[in-house]
């Protein structure tokens, strides 16, 4: 049942682009055993995150290649290989049998026979050779070895491209990323740093809380977590608490009382850069789902006016839900296009936040499906949109006021080049600060810049 549910979610994502996180939230709202919920999440995100690697393995063990294999059968095969390679608690026989049973219900006997032969050949042809995998960044990797945190798999045939003659292609196959993007990062950051970046993108992200300092203290919430048997550690951001295993967020102590919001540390760093003050008039141009919006309100002690803008009722509803649960009353929500809405707000706001729509290349660990949606041409299109939104933000802020521009992208077209374009177009802007950080083992990647509109 869990395997079929995971396949259906992936099919819906493929068909209409529905976010996997949204599909899982909808399912998790139902009564499920914690173990079943964890397995469902694993079987949704895992095969998407490791898609290119799984396809590379399937290609090596298929006598006829993968051309002509139907999309639904490919997802069944990927799920089975994912269980064999990545989930040591599921016996290979169970993974193979369930995949064959699923294929049999959809396709003729000949197809299920193909699936059975391929998967059993793989199961016979692999061996876990180490308890702990060697450094994933090693450049000397045999073509028949895949190193993972729980050990190294030895295949009975060559599976991966040669890392010496085709480094980007080999990295793309081993770390499951689009080859064009890996090529791009190797050029920008070098091969070694790209390996670290790719490994960070494939981590299972931790759940990080931002405790609501208007409702509780670090000591109080950490005490309640300890009483509930939940392991945690303090984050590097002042309000961050990183959980080892969260389970269902709504079941955490203090959730209903508005003691915290789930927010990655990279995201928590943005609102303080805006330096909001109590009593100010502040605008958040791209506010949903409200993590940075509510953080701003907390930093102002919920005093002043904070306009939160987004384009859809559904996304705006999420802002309101978060604000209400956290007990914040200074937030006013508008449904509007960021560029259009600011034409009547010339010079009105003390501070403006632009958390711009972007490619999400800094958050592939948290949103693994995003890596398969982005294409090279998207970056130029996004650049133009981002420049227009930032220009609107600078028009809306008072002379002498501050604008913070942020993305969860690590691409220069969406970050440094946006700032360069806006400072070239406008002579009333001073860049006070800009910083790019790559994904790491503890947080997402992204970019932030603080700008001042000159004048008095």
PEMO-V356152 format. One record per residue. N is the residue number from 1. OMEGA is omega in whole degrees, -180 to 180 (none if undefined). Layout:
BEGIN
n:N omega:OMEGA
n:N omega:OMEGA
END
This chain:
BEGIN
n:1 omega:-179
n:2 omega:180
n:3 omega:179
n:4 omega:178
n:5 omega:179
n:6 omega:179
n:7 omega:179
n:8 omega:178
n:9 omega:178
n:10 omega:178
n:11 omega:179
n:12 omega:176
n:13 omega:179
n:14 omega:-173
n:15 omega:-173
n:16 omega:175
n:17 omega:179
n:18 omega:-179
n:19 omega:179
n:20 omega:180
n:21 omega:179
n:22 omega:179
n:23 omega:180
n:24 omega:177
n:25 omega:179
n:26 omega:-180
n:27 omega:-177
n:28 omega:176
n:29 omega:176
n:30 omega:178
n:31 omega:178
n:32 omega:172
n:33 omega:-180
n:34 omega:-179
n:35 omega:179
n:36 omega:179
n:37 omega:180
n:38 omega:180
n:39 omega:178
n:40 omega:179
n:41 omega:180
n:42 omega:-176
n:43 omega:172
n:44 omega:-175
n:45 omega:-174
n:46 omega:-179
n:47 omega:175
n:48 omega:-179
n:49 omega:-173
n:50 omega:-173
n:51 omega:-176
n:52 omega:178
n:53 omega:178
n:54 omega:179
n:55 omega:178
n:56 omega:179
n:57 omega:179
n:58 omega:180
n:59 omega:-178
n:60 omega:-175
n:61 omega:177
n:62 omega:-179
n:63 omega:-177
n:64 omega:-177
n:65 omega:-177
n:66 omega:179
n:67 omega:179
n:68 omega:177
n:69 omega:-177
n:70 omega:-178
n:71 omega:-178
n:72 omega:177
n:73 omega:177
n:74 omega:-180
n:75 omega:177
n:76 omega:-180
n:77 omega:178
n:78 omega:-180
n:79 omega:180
n:80 omega:-180
n:81 omega:178
n:82 omega:180
n:83 omega:-179
n:84 omega:-173
n:85 omega:-168
n:86 omega:-175
n:87 omega:-176
n:88 omega:-179
n:89 omega:179
n:90 omega:180
n:91 omega:179
n:92 omega:-178
n:93 omega:179
n:94 omega:179
n:95 omega:-180
n:96 omega:-177
n:97 omega:-180
n:98 omega:178
n:99 omega:180
n:100 omega:178
n:101 omega:179
n:102 omega:180
n:103 omega:-179
n:104 omega:-179
n:105 omega:-176
n:106 omega:-170
n:107 omega:178
n:108 omega:-176
n:109 omega:-179
n:110 omega:-179
n:111 omega:179
n:112 omega:176
n:113 omega:175
n:114 omega:-179
n:115 omega:-179
n:116 omega:-178
n:117 omega:-179
n:118 omega:-174
n:119 omega:179
n:120 omega:175
n:121 omega:177
n:122 omega:-177
n:123 omega:178
n:124 omega:-169
n:125 omega:-179
n:126 omega:180
n:127 omega:175
n:128 omega:-169
n:129 omega:179
n:130 omega:175
n:131 omega:179
n:132 omega:-178
n:133 omega:176
n:134 omega:-179
n:135 omega:-179
n:136 omega:-178
n:137 omega:-178
n:138 omega:-179
n:139 omega:-180
n:140 omega:-176
n:141 omega:176
n:142 omega:-176
n:143 omega:-180
n:144 omega:180
n:145 omega:173
n:146 omega:-179
n:147 omega:178
n:148 omega:-178
n:149 omega:-178
n:150 omega:179
n:151 omega:180
n:152 omega:177
n:153 omega:174
n:154 omega:178
n:155 omega:-179
n:156 omega:177
n:157 omega:176
n:158 omega:-178
n:159 omega:-170
n:160 omega:175
n:161 omega:180
n:162 omega:-175
n:163 omega:179
n:164 omega:-177
n:165 omega:-178
n:166 omega:-173
n:167 omega:-178
n:168 omega:179
n:169 omega:179
n:170 omega:178
n:171 omega:180
n:172 omega:-179
n:173 omega:-177
n:174 omega:-176
n:175 omega:172
n:176 omega:174
n:177 omega:174
n:178 omega:-175
n:179 omega:-179
n:180 omega:-180
n:181 omega:177
n:182 omega:175
n:183 omega:-178
n:184 omega:-179
n:185 omega:177
n:186 omega:178
n:187 omega:-175
n:188 omega:-170
n:189 omega:-175
n:190 omega:-175
n:191 omega:-176
n:192 omega:180
n:193 omega:177
n:194 omega:176
n:195 omega:178
n:196 omega:179
n:197 omega:-179
n:198 omega:178
n:199 omega:178
n:200 omega:180
n:201 omega:-178
n:202 omega:177
n:203 omega:170
n:204 omega:-173
n:205 omega:177
n:206 omega:174
n:207 omega:-178
n:208 omega:177
n:209 omega:165
n:210 omega:-177
n:211 omega:-177
n:212 omega:-174
n:213 omega:173
n:214 omega:-177
n:215 omega:-173
n:216 omega:176
n:217 omega:177
n:218 omega:-178
n:219 omega:-178
n:220 omega:-177
n:221 omega:178
n:222 omega:176
n:223 omega:179
n:224 omega:178
n:225 omega:178
n:226 omega:178
n:227 omega:-179
n:228 omega:179
n:229 omega:-179
n:230 omega:-180
n:231 omega:-176
n:232 omega:171
n:233 omega:177
n:234 omega:175
n:235 omega:178
n:236 omega:176
n:237 omega:-173
n:238 omega:-177
n:239 omega:-173
n:240 omega:172
n:241 omega:-176
n:242 omega:-178
n:243 omega:175
n:244 omega:179
n:245 omega:-172
n:246 omega:-171
n:247 omega:179
n:248 omega:-174
n:249 omega:-178
n:250 omega:-179
n:251 omega:-180
n:252 omega:179
n:253 omega:179
n:254 omega:-178
n:255 omega:-177
n:256 omega:-179
n:257 omega:177
n:258 omega:-178
n:259 omega:-175
n:260 omega:170
n:261 omega:175
n:262 omega:-179
n:263 omega:179
n:264 omega:-178
n:265 omega:178
n:266 omega:178
n:267 omega:179
n:268 omega:-178
n:269 omega:-171
n:270 omega:-176
n:271 omega:177
n:272 omega:178
n:273 omega:176
n:274 omega:180
n:275 omega:-178
n:276 omega:-178
n:277 omega:177
n:278 omega:177
n:279 omega:-178
n:280 omega:175
n:281 omega:-170
n:282 omega:179
n:283 omega:172
n:284 omega:-169
n:285 omega:-178
n:286 omega:-159
n:287 omega:-173
n:288 omega:4
n:289 omega:172
n:290 omega:179
n:291 omega:-179
n:292 omega:178
n:293 omega:-178
n:294 omega:177
n:295 omega:177
n:296 omega:-179
n:297 omega:178
n:298 omega:-179
n:299 omega:177
n:300 omega:-176
n:301 omega:-180
n:302 omega:180
n:303 omega:-177
n:304 omega:179
n:305 omega:180
n:306 omega:178
n:307 omega:179
n:308 omega:-173
n:309 omega:168
n:310 omega:-168
n:311 omega:-175
n:312 omega:179
n:313 omega:-178
n:314 omega:180
n:315 omega:178
n:316 omega:178
n:317 omega:179
n:318 omega:176
n:319 omega:-178
n:320 omega:179
n:321 omega:-179
n:322 omega:-180
n:323 omega:-180
n:324 omega:-179
n:325 omega:180
n:326 omega:177
n:327 omega:-177
n:328 omega:-175
n:329 omega:-176
n:330 omega:-174
n:331 omega:175
n:332 omega:-174
n:333 omega:174
n:334 omega:173
n:335 omega:-175
n:336 omega:172
n:337 omega:-174
n:338 omega:-176
n:339 omega:-177
n:340 omega:-172
n:341 omega:-174
n:342 omega:-178
n:343 omega:179
n:344 omega:-176
n:345 omega:-176
n:346 omega:175
n:347 omega:-173
n:348 omega:-168
n:349 omega:176
n:350 omega:-179
n:351 omega:180
n:352 omega:174
n:353 omega:172
n:354 omega:172
n:355 omega:-162
n:356 omega:170
n:357 omega:-172
n:358 omega:-177
n:359 omega:180
n:360 omega:-178
n:361 omega:175
n:362 omega:-174
n:363 omega:-180
n:364 omega:177
n:365 omega:-177
n:366 omega:-179
n:367 omega:-174
n:368 omega:-179
n:369 omega:-176
n:370 omega:-178
n:371 omega:-179
n:372 omega:179
n:373 omega:-175
n:374 omega:176
n:375 omega:-175
n:376 omega:-177
n:377 omega:-178
n:378 omega:-173
n:379 omega:178
n:380 omega:178
n:381 omega:180
n:382 omega:180
n:383 omega:-178
n:384 omega:178
n:385 omega:-178
n:386 omega:177
n:387 omega:-180
n:388 omega:-180
n:389 omega:179
n:390 omega:177
n:391 omega:178
n:392 omega:179
n:393 omega:180
n:394 omega:175
n:395 omega:-175
n:396 omega:-177
n:397 omega:177
n:398 omega:170
n:399 omega:-175
n:400 omega:-179
n:401 omega:-175
n:402 omega:172
n:403 omega:173
n:404 omega:178
n:405 omega:180
n:406 omega:172
n:407 omega:169
n:408 omega:176
n:409 omega:174
n:410 omega:-177
n:411 omega:-177
n:412 omega:179
n:413 omega:-177
n:414 omega:-172
n:415 omega:-177
n:416 omega:-178
n:417 omega:174
n:418 omega:179
n:419 omega:179
n:420 omega:180
n:421 omega:-176
n:422 omega:179
n:423 omega:175
n:424 omega:-178
n:425 omega:-175
n:426 omega:179
n:427 omega:-178
n:428 omega:-175
n:429 omega:172
n:430 omega:177
n:431 omega:-178
n:432 omega:-173
n:433 omega:168
n:434 omega:-174
n:435 omega:175
n:436 omega:174
n:437 omega:-179
n:438 omega:176
n:439 omega:180
n:440 omega:-179
n:441 omega:-176
n:442 omega:-179
n:443 omega:179
n:444 omega:174
n:445 omega:179
n:446 omega:-176
n:447 omega:174
n:448 omega:176
n:449 omega:176
n:450 omega:-178
n:451 omega:175
n:452 omega:173
n:453 omega:-176
n:454 omega:179
n:455 omega:-179
n:456 omega:none
END
